[in-house]
Amino acid sequence: MIVTVIKGIFLVYGGTEAVGLVHGMIKHREKGVTPFQYAVYYLVGFIANFFDVLGIGSLAPTLATYKLTKTVDDDLIPGTLVIGCAIPVILEALLFLTKVEVEILTLVGMYGCGIIGALIGGKVATKLPVKALRITMGVGLLSAGALMMMSKFGLMPLGGNAIGLHGIKLVIACIGSFILAALLTVGIGNYAPTMVMVYMLGMNPAVAFPIMMGLGALGVCNGSFPYFASNRYHHHAAFAFTAAGVVGVLIAVYLVTSLPLSVLQWLVILVAFYTGITMLKQAFARENVAKANVG
């Protein structure tokens, strides 16, 4: 019953996003879009959302591609990303909620704390130094990746196949969801940390997917409404990202839900290392840019 209600909420969000997206394409779509631009919009939509399902995240690579190819103006990129990824992420959440079993108490607890974290904790997170947060998260993910790799070689008892948490582990998971949702408001992704947290607490890695996708869907949907209202997004790019992204999501979800537990565990380890390195590079790249500007 509770899962049905959650799915219903996502469907309402999805329908609202679809109406806004189509309305924007009909009334405000850009003229003179070239074949090269079309190719970029659809290819990045498919590829980015495919890897988003795997836990890599879609926003950073899409932003980099738009800037590199100069196919979306810089001031329109934030709205284009948020609006474009909303429906694919909603689809991810719906599919994983259908295909992956999670105990209701764990699901509702982590969802609830994640929502509270975004609303309340986000106000605190915006006052913290983003560079320090990225460094801390990057080092934490690399350390967790090393520990998980040790567990794969039998050197440390980590991982498991549970579909829910109880007692102190559930408390830790809820606190973790609160913190990660708060950090999401300052641009620190929650996918890899959620996957790592689930692994370290002894759950089946697949359980992370409906949790992190659901929280991601709620975040981007609520964040998209101001951009719809202001019309500050690229309509063709957002529409293409959504359309191609849906196809990428369907293929990737089938792949992920077909993987055996051992392969999923290795996927979490790879995502932890990739995201940890990426966060450290982002932190120090910002520092280098600042020094260059001062010089």
N, C-alpha and C positions, 0 to 999 in steps of 0.2 A: 504493500500500500504506500509506504513512504517513498520507495524508489519510483513508483508510478507518479507520485506528486512531483518529485524532483524532475523526472522526465517531462512532465507537463509544463513546468516552469521553463525548462530549456526550449521546449517547442514554442512557447509564447515568445520568448526572446528571439528565437530563430525566425518566426513569422514576421515579427516587427522589423528585424534586420533586413529580411528579404524585401519587404514593402519599401523601406527606405532606400535600399540599393537600386531597385528597379525604378522607383520614382526619380532618383537622381540621374539615372542613365537616360530616361525619357526626356526630362526637362533641362538637364544641365550638362549632358555629355560633351566632351571636347571635340572640336572639329579638326580635321587634317591630321589625324593619327596615322603614322606611317606603318608599313608592314613590319619594319624592324621593331618599332615600339610594341605592336601587337605581339610579336614573337617573344619579346622580353616579358611582357605582362603575363602571358599564359605560361611560359616556361618556368618563370620564377614562382608562379602560383602553384604549379604542380610539384616542382622539386622541393620548395621550401616547406610546403605542408606535408609532403611525404616524410621528410626528415623531422618535422615537428612531432609527428606521431611517435617517432623513435626516441623522442626526448631531447633532440638537439635544439629545438626552438626555431621559429621561423622569422622572427622580427629582425635580428641582427644581420643574417645573410641577405634578406630582402632589402633592407636599408642600404647595405653596401652595394648591392647590384644596381639599385635605382641611381645611386650617386655616381657609380662608375660609368654607367651607360648614359647618364643625364636624360633619362626618360621620364622622370617625375621631378618637378621643381622641389627644392629643399623644403620650402614652407608648407608644401602639401603632403610631404612624406608621412609625418606622424598620423594624420587623419586617414590617409590611404592604408597604412599598415593596420591600424586599429579596426577600421570598418571592414577591410578586406579579409582579415583573419577571423572575424567573429563567427560567421556561419560554419567554416571548416572546424573551428574549435568546438562549437556546439555539437556538430556531428560527431566529432571524436568522443565527446563526453557521453552522448546518447549511445553510441555503439559500444563503448567500453562498459557502460552501466548495464547493457544488455548481455554482453558476452563474458564479463569477468565478475565472479561472485565475490562480494565483500559483505562482511557482517554489518548490519544496519547501524549498530552503536558506533562502530569505528568510522563508517562513512559519514553519518550525521555529525558526529563529534568533530571530525576533521574539517568538514564543510563549514560547520557553524563557527568554529574558531578561526578558520580562514577568512570568512566574511567579516567577523569582528576585527581581525587583524588588519584587514584592508581599510576598514572604516575608522578604527581608533588608532591602531598601531602605526598606520600610515602617516598620521600627523606627527608622530615622534620620529619616524624614519626619515622624513623630509628634512629634519633638522640635524641629522647625523652626516658626517663626512663620507660621501659616496666612495671616494678612493679607498679609505680605510675599510669600508664595508666590503668592497670588491676584493681587496687583498685578503681579508679574513675569510671570506667565502671561498676564494680560490685556493688558499692554503688548506682550508678544511676539506674541500672536495678532493684535492690531491692526496691528502692524508687518508681520507676515507677510501679512496680508490686503492691505495697501497694496502690497507687493512683487508679490504674485500678480496684483493688478489691473493693475499696470504691465505685467506679462508678457502679459496679455490684449490690451493695446493695443500690443504690440510694442516696449515700452521696455526690457524685460529678459528674457533667455532663461531662463525657468523652465518647469517642467511637462514632460510627456512621456507616452509610451504604453508604458513598460516594464512587465513583469509580475514582475520580480525585480531584485535588486541584487547587486553583486559588489564585492570589494575594500573600499576605504575607505568607500564609500557603505553597504555592508552593515554595517560596523562602526558607523557613525553611527546607522543605523536600530536596531540591537540596543541600543546605549547609550540611545538615545531611548526605546525600549520599556521598558527597565529603569527609567528615571527616571519616565516617565509612570505606570507601574504602581505605583511607590512613592508618587507623589503621589495616586493614586486612593484610597489607604488613609486619606488625610486629607480626602477629599471633593472633590478637584479632578478633574473628569471628564477622561477620556482621549480621547474621541471626536474633538473638534475638533483638538486638538494632533496626533493620529495622522494625521488627514486632511491637515493642513498639512504634516507631515513627509514623508508619501508624495509629495505634490505637489512639494515643494521638492527632493526627491531625484530627480525625473524619472520617477516611476512613473505609471501610469494611476491616476487618483483612485479608480476602482472597487476597486483592490487593497486600499485602506485598510479596506474594509468587512469582509471575512472576518477580517482581523487584529484590528481593534478590537472587533468583536462577539465573537470567540473569547475574547479576553482579558477582556472584560466578563462573558461567561458564566461563566468559571472563577471570577472574583472574586465575583459575586453568589451563585453556587451554594454556594461554600464559606462565604460569610457568612450564608447562610440557615439552616444547620443549627442553630446556637445558638438561633435564634428558634423553630424547630420544637420544640426540646427544652424551651424555657421556656414555650412557648405564648403568648408576648407579641406577638400580632399580631391584626388584625381579620380573621376568617375569611371573612366575606362579601365584604369589600372586596378581599382578596387573591385570592379565587377569581374575582370579577368582572373584576379587573384582568388576570388571566391569560387568561380566556376571551375577553374582548373584545380583549385585546391580540394574541392569536394572529391574529384577523381583520385587525386593523390592520397587523400585520407582513406578512402574505401580500400585501395590497394594495400596501404601500409597497415591498416587495422587488421586486415585478413592475415597479413604476414606476421604481425606481432602475436596475435592470438593463436597462431599455428606453431609458434616456436616452443620447444621444450624448455623446462625450467632452467637447465644448465646454460642454454644459449641466452636466455633472458638475463641470467646473472652476469654473463660476460658483457652483454649489452649495457647493463647498468654501470659496470666497471669502466667501459670505454667512454660512456657519456660523462662519467664523473671526471675522468682525466681530461677529456676534451674541454668540458666546461670550466674546469679549474684553471687550465692553461689559458683559455680565452679570457676569463675574468682577470687574471694577473696581467695579461697583455693589455687589456683595456685600461686597467688602473694605471700602469706605468706609461702607456701611450699618452694618456691625458697629461701626465706630469711632464713628459718630453715636449708636448705641444706648448704647454704653459711656459716652459723654459725658453723655447724657441721664440715665443712671442715677446717675452721680456727682453731677450737678447736683441 
